Amino acid sequence: MNNIEINGKIELQHEYFANNRPSVETRIKALKLLYKNIKLMAPKICEALKLDLNKSDTEAYMSEIGIVLDEISYMLKHIKQYAHIQPESTPLSNFPAKSYTMPCAYGVVLIISPWNYPFMLAIEPLVDAISAGNTAIIKPSEFSPNTSAVIQELISKTFSKEYVDVVIGGVEECTYLLDQDFDYIFFTGSTRVGKIVMQKAAEHFTPVTLEMGGKSPCIVDDSADIKLTAKRIVFGKFLNAGQTCVAPDYLYCSEKIKDKLLYELGRQIVLQYSVDALGNENYPRIINEKQYNRLVNLLDKNSILFGGKFNDKTLKIEPTILDANFDSEIMQNEIFGPLLPILTFKTIDEAIKNVNKHNKPLALYIFSNDKKTQEKVLNNCDFGGGCINDTIMHIANHNLPFGGIKQSGIGAYHGKHGFDTFTHYKSIVHKYNWLDLPMRYQPFTKLKEKLIKMFLK
């Protein structure tokens, strides 16, 4: 897509927002139509996700389509409440008056989405942006072209171009979009690209939400239920072949239970993915050769404890567990694949200290039945969000904000937090005219000073 076309899309939306700010009724109508069209196009969406990532229909619905539909349903139930003026208390110093906050849309929003959950991470932020009253331009990933094409078809069937539109393309188109003046930018992707987005946004003083990732630890102490722990770790780590921003990036367990945990992890991998994961038609593949080769190069044969096989033709790597320490190559960057390094600690204090030596992760998981250990980890480690005795399921709760901290992200969304992300709250004091207290006006007197000190203290 050329720059003239992109400019036309942006200008059309700015003009539309300036003259036709979407009412709550317009937003509700749009969300209902989006819901209807997603349901109608679900087979096409599943087919696209199969072509891009080899996701099964069940995984596609569970981890992408269903989550979006659920977010739409949530917003339809709450949008009138969230979009309503919120009364606030008024201090006596402002008497007589009333105060309130007025939720207002930012305007034209740019949503940049990644390839790992290409449908959900493009459309779920869109649902929140629309609910808050914005217009939007979506830039889906070029690395999941089939899903990007379906997104474009869905959006064209559901919205007018001045309301929501799509820009298809690669780095050149994305770079050009970032040079333009948007009212808000919502980005999901790597920390490296997130830095570029933030730099570009700063040129226009554009507010941003950055949803990134990092090396999310999964801590297991010796009080944990090992069988259930292994089952839930395998689910969270190897969903989408490990290409999940909140997947456990490394397993950090008490040295006392390493062997037992390792045995149960291997057993669960076989139970969930079969003895031959590479031959499992429902096991996702790595998105492209570049990412596949990067992951294969991390496979140190001397450190493989379970798995380790891969297939160059299908771009599949079986669920793999590796022995590691913090100096290992695999521990230097986010893995984003089906490789799980396992490290050990002697004490929980040692674990906390080592976790905190590294960048703040998007997620942290603690498996423990000791309440003091749970509290110690949560109180002393910095991370975006997480679970006690489970993995990744915190993202499925609309009432919880989803987002990172520092290197793993800025801002949050989902449910009310998503509405808030795309909303500017105007603060209004409505002063009445039937009384005007004179104490704030010059000339100041001792009496006025005394009154001011009475009100402001």
Protein Blocks (a to p, Z undefined) as FASTA:
>chain_A
ZZklmmmmmmmmmmmmmmmcccfklmmmmmmmmmmmmmmmmmmmmmmmmmmnopafklmm
mmmmmmmmmmmmmmmmmmmmmmpccdddddfklpccddddddddfbjadddddfklmmlm
mmmmmmmmmmnopacdddddfklmmlmmmmmmmmmmmpcfklpccdeddfklmmmmmmpc
cfbdcddddfklmmmmmmmmmmnopacddddedjddddddfkbcfklmmmmmmmmmmggg
hpafkbcfbdcddfklmmmmmmmmmmmmmmmnojblmlmmkbccdfblmlmmmmmmmmcf
klpfggjiacfklopacdddddddfkbmklmpcfkpabdcddddfbfklmmmmmmmpccd
fbdcdddfbfklmmmmmmmpccfbdcehiahklmmpmkbccddehjlogcdeehjllmmm
mpccdddddddfkbccfklpccddfklmmmmmmmmZZ
